[in-house]
Amino acid sequence: QVQLVESGGGLVQAGGSLRLSCAAAGRTFSPYAMGWFRQAPGKEREFVAFISQRGGSTYYADSVKGRFAISRDNAKNTVYLQMNSLKPEDTAVYYCGARAGYGSAYAEDYNAWGQGTQVTVSS
């Protein structure tokens, strides 16, 4: 089982940027598609973006398209989420997930999760 650790969250003003990182350990990283999800208080976990095993394919939720960018560096066993033009509604705990095989927009398809990193966007 791959272990995941997110970092890079914090407090930022609306319109600002943050870059989240998710480092993987324990198993070879490249066979996994990687996804980012987020969960706000009182809400279900929500899909943000995923990236294919080699990084050739990406997919985004409509709410973040054009503002967020997912990328990965398999040599460093790390996936990133660059978040620009942040809005207060982006406030949530952000989680990365690993899925053997193809990426998915459904949280239940992922096999491993990190502990999450808090992102707070002030207005």
ROSE-4610 file (N, C-alpha, C; in Angstrom, 1 decimal, always signed):
// ROSE-4610
residu = [Q/Q/Q/V/V/V/Q/Q/Q/L/L/L/V/V/V/E/E/E/S/S/S/G/G/G/G/G/G/G/G/G/L/L/L/V/V/V/Q/Q/Q/A/A/A/G/G/G/G/G/G/S/S/S/L/L/L/R/R/R/L/L/L/S/S/S/C/C/C/A/A/A/A/A/A/A/A/A/G/G/G/R/R/R/T/T/T/F/F/F/S/S/S/P/P/P/Y/Y/Y/A/A/A/M/M/M/G/G/G/W/W/W/F/F/F/R/R/R/Q/Q/Q/A/A/A/P/P/P/G/G/G/K/K/K/E/E/E/R/R/R/E/E/E/F/F/F/V/V/V/A/A/A/F/F/F/I/I/I/S/S/S/Q/Q/Q/R/R/R/G/G/G/G/G/G/S/S/S/T/T/T/Y/Y/Y/Y/Y/Y/A/A/A/D/D/D/S/S/S/V/V/V/K/K/K/G/G/G/R/R/R/F/F/F/A/A/A/I/I/I/S/S/S/R/R/R/D/D/D/N/N/N/A/A/A/K/K/K/N/N/N/T/T/T/V/V/V/Y/Y/Y/L/L/L/Q/Q/Q/M/M/M/N/N/N/S/S/S/L/L/L/K/K/K/P/P/P/E/E/E/D/D/D/T/T/T/A/A/A/V/V/V/Y/Y/Y/Y/Y/Y/C/C/C/G/G/G/A/A/A/R/R/R/A/A/A/G/G/G/Y/Y/Y/G/G/G/S/S/S/A/A/A/Y/Y/Y/A/A/A/E/E/E/D/D/D/Y/Y/Y/N/N/N/A/A/A/W/W/W/G/G/G/Q/Q/Q/G/G/G/T/T/T/Q/Q/Q/V/V/V/T/T/T/V/V/V/S/S/S/S/S/S]
num = [1/1/1/2/2/2/3/3/3/4/4/4/5/5/5/6/6/6/7/7/7/8/8/8/9/9/9/10/10/10/11/11/11/12/12/12/13/13/13/14/14/14/15/15/15/16/16/16/17/17/17/18/18/18/19/19/19/20/20/20/21/21/21/22/22/22/23/23/23/24/24/24/25/25/25/26/26/26/27/27/27/28/28/28/29/29/29/30/30/30/31/31/31/32/32/32/33/33/33/34/34/34/35/35/35/36/36/36/37/37/37/38/38/38/39/39/39/40/40/40/41/41/41/42/42/42/43/43/43/44/44/44/45/45/45/46/46/46/47/47/47/48/48/48/49/49/49/50/50/50/51/51/51/52/52/52/53/53/53/54/54/54/55/55/55/56/56/56/57/57/57/58/58/58/59/59/59/60/60/60/61/61/61/62/62/62/63/63/63/64/64/64/65/65/65/66/66/66/67/67/67/68/68/68/69/69/69/70/70/70/71/71/71/72/72/72/73/73/73/74/74/74/75/75/75/76/76/76/77/77/77/78/78/78/79/79/79/80/80/80/81/81/81/82/82/82/83/83/83/84/84/84/85/85/85/86/86/86/87/87/87/88/88/88/89/89/89/90/90/90/91/91/91/92/92/92/93/93/93/94/94/94/95/95/95/96/96/96/97/97/97/98/98/98/99/99/99/100/100/100/101/101/101/102/102/102/103/103/103/104/104/104/105/105/105/106/106/106/107/107/107/108/108/108/109/109/109/110/110/110/111/111/111/112/112/112/113/113/113/114/114/114/115/115/115/116/116/116/117/117/117/118/118/118/119/119/119/120/120/120/121/121/121/122/122/122/123/123/123]
x = [+0.9/+0.0/+0.9/+0.6/+1.3/+0.9/+1.8/+1.5/+1.6/+0.7/+0.7/+0.7/+1.4/+1.5/+1.4/+0.3/+0.1/+0.8/+1.1/+1.7/+1.4/+1.6/+1.5/+0.2/-0.7/-1.9/-1.5/-2.6/-2.4/-3.5/-3.3/-4.3/-3.8/-4.7/-4.4/-5.6/-5.3/-6.4/-7.0/-8.3/-8.9/-8.1/-8.0/-7.2/-5.7/-5.4/-4.0/-3.8/-2.6/-2.2/-1.6/-1.7/-1.0/-0.6/+0.4/+0.8/+0.8/+0.0/-0.1/+0.8/+1.4/+2.3/+1.7/+1.9/+1.5/+2.7/+3.4/+4.5/+4.1/+4.6/+4.2/+5.4/+5.2/+6.2/+5.6/+6.5/+6.1/+6.0/+5.6/+5.5/+5.9/+6.1/+6.4/+5.2/+5.5/+4.5/+3.9/+4.6/+4.2/+3.0/+2.7/+1.5/+0.2/+0.2/-1.0/-1.4/-2.7/-3.3/-3.5/-3.4/-3.4/-4.6/-5.3/-6.4/-6.3/-6.8/-7.0/-8.5/-8.9/-10.3/-10.2/-11.4/-11.5/-12.8/-12.7/-13.9/-14.1/-15.2/-15.5/-16.3/-16.3/-17.1/-18.6/-19.1/-20.5/-20.8/-19.8/-20.0/-19.3/-19.7/-19.0/-17.7/-16.9/-15.6/-15.9/-15.3/-15.6/-14.4/-14.6/-13.5/-13.0/-11.6/-11.0/-10.3/-9.4/-8.6/-8.0/-7.7/-6.8/-5.9/-4.8/-3.8/-3.5/-3.2/-2.9/-1.5/-1.2/+0.1/+1.3/+1.3/+2.5/+2.3/+1.2/+0.9/+0.4/+0.1/-0.3/-1.8/-2.6/-4.0/-4.3/-5.1/-5.6/-7.1/-7.8/-9.2/-9.6/-10.4/-10.7/-12.2/-12.6/-13.9/-14.2/-15.4/-15.8/-15.5/-15.6/-15.4/-14.0/-13.0/-11.6/-11.0/-11.6/-11.0/-10.6/-9.4/-8.8/-8.1/-8.3/-7.6/-6.6/-6.9/-6.0/-5.3/-4.1/-3.4/-2.8/-3.0/-2.4/-1.2/-0.2/+1.0/+1.7/+2.6/+3.3/+4.8/+5.6/+7.0/+7.3/+7.3/+7.4/+8.8/+9.8/+11.2/+11.2/+10.3/+10.3/+9.1/+8.3/+7.2/+6.2/+6.0/+5.2/+4.2/+3.0/+2.0/+1.7/+1.4/+1.2/-0.2/-0.6/-1.8/-1.5/-1.4/-1.2/-2.5/-2.8/-4.1/-3.9/-4.5/-4.5/-5.9/-5.9/-7.2/-8.1/-7.6/-8.4/-9.6/-10.7/-11.9/-12.2/-13.0/-13.4/-14.1/-14.8/-15.5/-14.5/-13.2/-12.2/-11.7/-12.2/-11.8/-12.2/-11.3/-11.6/-10.3/-10.4/-9.3/-9.1/-7.9/-7.5/-6.8/-7.3/-6.7/-6.2/-5.1/-4.7/-5.0/-5.3/-5.6/-4.8/-4.6/-3.9/-4.8/-4.8/-5.7/-4.8/-4.8/-4.1/-4.9/-4.2/-4.9/-5.3/-6.5/-7.0/-7.5/-7.4/-7.9/-9.4/-10.0/-11.4/-11.8/-13.0/-13.6/-14.4/-14.4/-15.1/-14.2/-14.4/-13.5/-13.5/-14.6/-14.6/-13.7/-13.3/-12.4/-10.9/-10.6/-9.2/-8.8/-7.6/-7.2/-6.4/-5.9/-5.1/-5.3/-5.2/-5.4/-4.4/-4.1/-3.2/-4.1/-3.5/-4.2/-4.9/-4.6/-5.2/-4.4/-4.6/-4.0/-5.0/-5.1/-6.1/-5.8/-6.7/-6.6/-7.8/-7.4/-8.4/-8.2/-9.2/-9.2/-10.1/-9.5/-10.2/-10.7/-11.8/-12.4/-11.9]
y = [-1.2/+0.0/+1.2/+2.2/+3.4/+4.3/+5.0/+6.0/+7.4/+8.3/+9.6/+10.7/+11.7/+12.9/+14.2/+14.9/+16.2/+17.3/+18.4/+19.6/+20.8/+22.0/+23.2/+24.0/+23.5/+24.3/+25.5/+26.3/+27.5/+28.5/+29.7/+30.8/+31.8/+32.1/+33.0/+33.9/+35.1/+36.0/+35.6/+35.9/+35.7/+36.3/+35.5/+36.0/+35.5/+34.9/+34.5/+33.0/+32.5/+31.2/+30.3/+29.1/+28.1/+26.9/+26.2/+25.0/+23.8/+22.9/+21.7/+20.6/+19.8/+18.7/+17.5/+16.3/+15.0/+14.1/+13.7/+12.8/+11.4/+10.4/+9.0/+8.2/+7.2/+6.4/+5.0/+4.0/+2.6/+1.7/+2.2/+1.4/+2.3/+1.7/+2.4/+3.3/+4.6/+5.6/+5.5/+5.2/+5.4/+4.6/+3.4/+2.7/+3.3/+4.3/+4.9/+6.2/+6.2/+7.5/+8.3/+9.6/+10.4/+11.4/+11.6/+12.5/+13.5/+14.6/+15.6/+15.7/+15.7/+15.9/+16.9/+17.5/+18.4/+18.2/+18.6/+18.4/+19.6/+20.3/+21.4/+21.0/+21.7/+21.3/+21.0/+19.9/+19.6/+19.1/+19.0/+18.5/+17.3/+16.6/+15.4/+15.7/+14.7/+14.8/+15.1/+16.1/+16.6/+16.4/+15.9/+15.8/+17.1/+17.2/+18.4/+18.2/+17.2/+16.9/+15.5/+14.9/+13.7/+13.8/+12.9/+12.9/+11.4/+11.0/+9.7/+9.3/+8.0/+7.4/+8.2/+8.5/+9.1/+10.7/+11.1/+12.6/+13.1/+12.2/+12.6/+13.1/+12.7/+13.0/+13.6/+14.7/+15.3/+15.6/+15.8/+16.0/+16.9/+17.9/+18.8/+18.9/+19.2/+19.6/+21.0/+21.2/+22.5/+23.7/+23.5/+24.6/+25.1/+24.3/+24.7/+24.8/+24.4/+24.4/+25.8/+25.9/+27.2/+27.9/+27.5/+28.1/+27.1/+25.8/+24.9/+24.0/+23.5/+22.7/+21.5/+20.3/+19.1/+18.7/+18.3/+17.7/+16.7/+16.0/+14.9/+14.8/+14.4/+14.1/+12.7/+11.7/+10.4/+10.1/+10.8/+10.7/+11.1/+12.0/+12.5/+11.9/+11.0/+10.4/+11.4/+12.5/+13.6/+14.1/+14.4/+15.0/+16.4/+17.3/+18.7/+19.2/+20.2/+21.0/+22.4/+23.1/+24.5/+25.2/+26.0/+26.7/+28.2/+28.8/+30.2/+30.8/+32.1/+32.8/+32.2/+32.0/+31.3/+32.1/+31.4/+32.0/+31.5/+32.2/+31.7/+30.3/+30.0/+28.7/+27.6/+27.9/+26.8/+26.4/+27.0/+26.7/+25.2/+24.4/+23.0/+22.3/+21.1/+20.2/+19.5/+19.5/+18.9/+17.6/+16.6/+15.2/+14.8/+14.0/+13.3/+11.9/+11.2/+9.8/+9.1/+7.8/+7.0/+5.9/+5.7/+4.6/+3.8/+2.5/+1.6/+1.6/+2.0/+2.0/+3.4/+3.5/+4.8/+5.8/+7.1/+8.0/+8.0/+8.6/+8.6/+9.8/+10.3/+11.4/+11.0/+9.7/+9.2/+8.8/+9.3/+9.0/+7.6/+6.8/+5.4/+4.6/+5.1/+4.3/+4.4/+5.2/+5.3/+4.4/+3.9/+2.8/+3.4/+4.6/+5.1/+6.6/+7.2/+8.6/+9.1/+10.4/+11.1/+11.7/+12.4/+12.9/+14.2/+14.8/+16.1/+17.3/+18.4/+19.7/+20.8/+21.7/+22.7/+23.9/+24.3/+25.5/+26.4/+27.6/+28.6/+29.9/+30.3/+31.5/+32.6/+33.7/+34.8/+35.7/+36.4/+37.3/+38.7]
z = [+0.0/+0.0/+0.0/-0.9/-0.9/+0.2/+0.8/+1.9/+1.3/+1.6/+1.0/+2.1/+1.9/+2.8/+2.1/+2.4/+1.8/+2.5/+1.8/+2.5/+1.6/+2.1/+1.3/+1.6/+2.4/+2.7/+3.6/+3.8/+4.6/+4.4/+4.9/+4.8/+3.7/+2.8/+1.7/+1.5/+1.0/+0.6/-0.7/-0.9/-2.2/-3.3/-4.4/-5.5/-5.5/-4.3/-4.2/-4.7/-4.4/-5.0/-3.9/-4.0/-3.2/-4.1/-3.6/-4.3/-3.3/-3.5/-2.6/-3.2/-2.3/-2.7/-2.0/-2.7/-2.1/-2.4/-1.3/-1.5/-1.2/-2.0/-1.9/-1.4/-0.6/-0.1/+0.1/+0.1/+0.4/-0.8/-1.9/-3.1/-4.3/-5.5/-6.7/-7.0/-7.3/-7.5/-8.9/-9.9/-11.3/-11.7/-11.1/-11.5/-11.1/-10.3/-9.7/-10.4/-10.8/-11.1/-9.8/-9.8/-8.6/-8.7/-7.6/-7.6/-6.4/-6.6/-5.5/-5.3/-4.0/-3.6/-2.4/-2.1/-1.0/-0.2/+1.1/+1.9/+2.8/+2.6/+3.5/+4.7/+5.8/+6.9/+6.6/+7.0/+6.8/+5.4/+4.5/+3.1/+2.8/+1.8/+1.3/+0.6/+0.6/-0.2/-1.7/-2.2/-3.6/-4.5/-5.7/-6.7/-7.1/-7.2/-7.7/-9.1/-9.1/-10.3/-10.2/-11.4/-11.3/-12.5/-12.4/-13.4/-13.6/-14.9/-15.2/-14.7/-14.9/-14.3/-14.8/-16.1/-16.6/-16.8/-16.4/-16.5/-17.8/-18.7/-20.0/-20.1/-19.1/-19.1/-17.8/-17.8/-16.6/-16.8/-15.7/-15.7/-14.5/-14.7/-13.6/-13.4/-12.1/-11.8/-12.5/-12.9/-13.5/-12.6/-11.3/-10.4/-10.3/-10.7/-10.6/-12.0/-13.1/-14.4/-14.7/-15.2/-15.6/-14.5/-13.2/-12.1/-11.4/-11.4/-10.8/-11.9/-11.5/-12.4/-11.6/-12.0/-11.4/-12.2/-11.6/-12.3/-11.4/-11.9/-11.1/-11.6/-10.7/-11.0/-10.4/-11.3/-10.9/-10.3/-10.8/-10.2/-8.7/-8.3/-7.0/-6.2/-6.8/-6.2/-5.6/-6.4/-5.8/-6.9/-6.4/-7.2/-6.7/-7.5/-7.1/-7.6/-6.8/-7.2/-7.1/-8.2/-8.3/-8.3/-7.3/-7.2/-7.3/-8.3/-8.6/-8.5/-8.4/-8.3/-7.3/-6.1/-5.1/-4.6/-4.3/-3.9/-2.5/-1.7/-0.4/-0.4/-1.5/-1.6/-1.9/-2.1/-2.2/-0.8/+0.2/+1.6/+1.9/+2.3/+2.6/+3.0/+3.5/+3.7/+2.3/+1.8/+0.5/+0.8/+0.1/+0.2/-1.2/-1.1/-2.4/-2.2/-3.3/-3.3/-4.4/-4.2/-5.2/-5.7/-7.0/-7.5/-8.5/-8.3/-9.3/-10.6/-11.7/-12.9/-13.3/-14.0/-14.5/-13.4/-13.7/-12.8/-12.7/-11.7/-11.5/-10.7/-10.9/-10.2/-9.0/-8.7/-7.6/-6.4/-5.3/-4.1/-3.8/-3.9/-3.5/-4.4/-5.6/-6.4/-6.0/-5.1/-4.7/-3.5/-3.6/-2.6/-1.4/-1.5/-0.5/-0.4/+0.8/+1.0/+2.0/+1.8/+2.8/+3.9/+4.8/+6.0/+5.8/+4.7/+4.3/+4.7/+4.0/+4.4/+4.2/+5.2/+5.3/+4.4/+3.6/+2.8/+3.2/+3.6/+4.0/+3.1/+2.5/+1.6/+2.3/+2.6/+3.2/+2.2/+2.5/+1.5/+1.8]
